[in-house]
Amino acid sequence: CFFLLTAKCYWLLTVMQKTHAQELAHSIRMEGDIILGGLFPVHSRGERGIPCGELKKEKGIHRLEAMLYAIDQINKDPDLLPNITLGVRILDTCSRDTYALEQSLTFVQALIEKDASDARCANGDPPIFSKPDKIIGVIGAAASSVSIMVANILRLFKVRVIYELSLQGFV
């Protein structure tokens, strides 16, 4: 329960810190041995030029909290995944299919970036950078249009996708 409140507060703080000139990525990151991605419509569509609008409490935040709760419960159970901790990288789709597609590219970034182990700074020191998380699967994207677009990109990189609500009319 404490973890969920902390994650929610972090999310709200990142939203409150953004300016109109510079949009910050809406995301939650939790370290782990295995990282799962999440795509949820936490915000509604924004006005012209702004990708994200108002916070969607019922259909957005609740789905986000459900994933965080499930991960928390799995990590607390020592018999379920012994010596393995699940982590997350959750991104906001802002209820827009094009923005969700852009966000989903974050999940494959670690798979397509070059190895920079031989890169050196001008003074000979190794560069300081944070490597993107390697996502093994993605959960979320409620709308079918979003799911189809995201799935088409992620399958090229063999990233598993689970959509709990979309494509109901097609199954």
C-alpha positions in Angstrom: 0.0 0.0 0.0 2.9 2.4 0.8 4.5 1.6 -2.5 1.3 2.5 -4.4 1.0 5.8 -2.6 4.7 6.6 -3.2 4.4 5.8 -6.9 1.2 7.8 -7.3 2.9 10.8 -5.5 5.9 10.5 -7.8 3.6 10.5 -10.9 1.7 13.5 -9.7 4.9 15.4 -8.9 6.3 14.8 -12.4 3.1 16.0 -13.9 3.1 19.2 -11.7 6.7 20.0 -12.6 6.1 20.2 -16.4 6.0 23.4 -18.2 4.2 24.3 -21.4 7.6 24.8 -23.1 9.0 21.5 -22.1 6.9 18.3 -21.7 8.4 15.8 -19.4 7.8 12.1 -20.2 5.0 10.7 -17.9 6.6 7.6 -16.5 7.1 5.4 -13.5 10.3 3.4 -13.1 10.9 0.7 -10.5 14.1 -1.3 -10.6 14.1 -5.1 -10.7 15.8 -8.2 -12.2 13.1 -8.5 -14.8 11.5 -5.3 -16.2 7.9 -5.2 -17.4 6.5 -2.3 -19.5 3.2 -0.7 -19.0 1.1 1.6 -21.3 -1.9 3.2 -19.7 -4.2 6.1 -20.5 -3.4 8.0 -17.3 -4.3 11.3 -18.9 -6.9 12.3 -21.4 -6.0 13.8 -24.8 -4.5 17.3 -24.5 -5.4 20.4 -26.4 -3.7 21.3 -29.6 0.1 21.1 -29.3 -0.1 19.5 -25.8 -0.1 15.7 -25.8 -1.7 15.1 -22.4 -4.8 16.6 -20.8 -6.6 16.0 -17.5 -5.9 13.1 -15.2 -8.2 10.1 -15.8 -8.8 8.7 -12.3 -11.1 5.8 -13.0 -9.9 4.3 -16.2 -6.4 5.5 -16.2 -5.1 5.6 -12.6 -7.0 2.5 -11.5 -5.3 0.4 -14.2 -1.9 1.8 -13.4 -2.5 1.0 -9.7 -3.7 -2.5 -10.5 -0.4 -3.3 -12.3 1.7 -1.8 -9.5 -0.3 -3.7 -6.9 0.1 -7.0 -8.8 3.9 -6.4 -9.1 4.1 -5.6 -5.4 2.2 -8.7 -4.4 4.4 -10.9 -6.7 7.6 -9.4 -5.2 6.4 -9.9 -1.7 5.7 -13.6 -2.2 9.1 -15.5 -1.7 7.7 -18.7 -3.1 6.3 -17.3 -6.4 9.6 -16.0 -8.0 12.4 -16.9 -5.5 15.4 -14.6 -5.7 13.8 -12.6 -8.6 12.4 -9.1 -8.3 10.0 -7.7 -10.9 10.5 -4.1 -11.9 8.4 -1.8 -14.1 8.7 1.0 -16.6 5.2 2.4 -17.0 4.4 5.1 -19.6 1.3 7.3 -20.2 -0.4 7.0 -23.6 -2.4 10.2 -22.9 -5.3 8.5 -24.7 -3.7 9.1 -28.1 -2.7 6.3 -30.4 0.2 8.3 -32.0 1.6 9.3 -28.6 1.3 5.7 -27.4 3.3 4.6 -30.5 6.0 7.2 -29.7 6.1 6.1 -26.0 6.3 2.4 -27.0 9.6 3.1 -28.8 11.1 3.8 -25.4 10.6 0.1 -24.6 12.8 -1.0 -27.6 15.4 1.6 -27.1 17.7 -0.7 -25.1 17.4 -3.3 -27.9 18.6 -1.0 -30.7 21.2 1.2 -29.0 24.8 0.6 -29.8 27.1 -0.7 -27.2 29.0 2.3 -26.0 31.5 0.4 -23.8 34.4 1.5 -26.1 33.3 5.2 -26.2 35.6 7.6 -24.4 35.4 11.3 -23.4 38.0 13.8 -24.6 39.9 13.3 -21.4 39.9 9.5 -21.8 37.3 8.7 -19.1 34.3 6.5 -19.9 31.1 8.4 -20.6 28.5 8.6 -17.8 25.1 7.6 -19.1 22.2 5.5 -17.9 21.4 2.5 -20.1 17.7 2.1 -20.9 15.8 -0.7 -19.3 15.5 -3.9 -21.3 11.7 -4.6 -21.3 10.7 -8.2 -21.7 6.9 -7.6 -22.1 4.4 -4.8 -22.1 1.0 -4.7 -20.4 -1.7 -2.2 -21.1 -3.1 0.0 -23.9 -6.8 -0.2 -23.4 -8.0 1.0 -26.9 -7.8 -1.3 -29.8 -6.4 1.3 -32.1 -3.5 1.9 -29.7 -3.0 -1.9 -29.1 -2.7 -2.6 -32.8 -0.2 0.1 -33.5 2.0 -0.7 -30.5 1.8 -4.5 -31.1 3.0 -4.0 -34.6 6.1 -2.2 -33.5 7.0 -4.3 -30.5 6.6 -7.6 -32.3 9.4 -6.6 -34.6 11.7 -6.7 -31.5 10.1 -9.8 -30.1 8.7 -8.0 -27.1 5.6 -9.8 -25.7 2.4 -7.7 -25.4 -0.6 -8.3 -23.2 -3.7 -6.2 -23.6 -6.5 -6.8 -21.1 -9.3 -4.8 -22.6 -8.7 -4.2 -26.2 -9.7 -6.2 -29.2 -12.7 -7.6 -27.3 -14.9 -7.3 -30.4 -12.3 -9.1 -32.6 -11.6 -12.2 -30.4 
